[in-house]
Amino acid sequence: MVNEVLDEIRAFNLAYLQVAQRLIRDNHEDAVNRLNISREIAEIVGTLSSSQMVRLASSNMVLCRFRFDAPAFLSVLTHEIPGRSAMRPAPVVACPIP
């Protein structure tokens, strides 16, 4: 069970790093805001080789964190609206980055 969870964390980390790198390479400034990372971290992640990403992803620690610091914000995103079909997603609420 523990090994299975660690394998999932590593796979998640690698997927996150790949998406982050693609965002950074496509639009550096937008990626900094979307990922909520510093320009310096974005520069490093943007230049990682595949083998470096695999090594970094191999950590048993999740490399990203949820940005739902306010319970009220998470509640708004997950709250079901009466009368709304369960199959239709709720609208996305934008949250400015502090």
C-alpha angles and dihedrals in degrees: 000000000000092000090049091053091047090051089052091050091051092049090048091049092051093048090048093050092048093051091044092051092049091050091048094049092046097048119355098193094045090049092052089056097041094047094037092226132134122263089247093055090046090053092052095045091045091058100042116124120229092257091050090052091050090050092048092045090053090077116116087225123086107247098210133046137211115262093212094112093147115066089208091060092050090048092054091051094049102034115117115228114221112250094019115125113249088228095059116079119234116250116270115251115214116226118198116234111242 
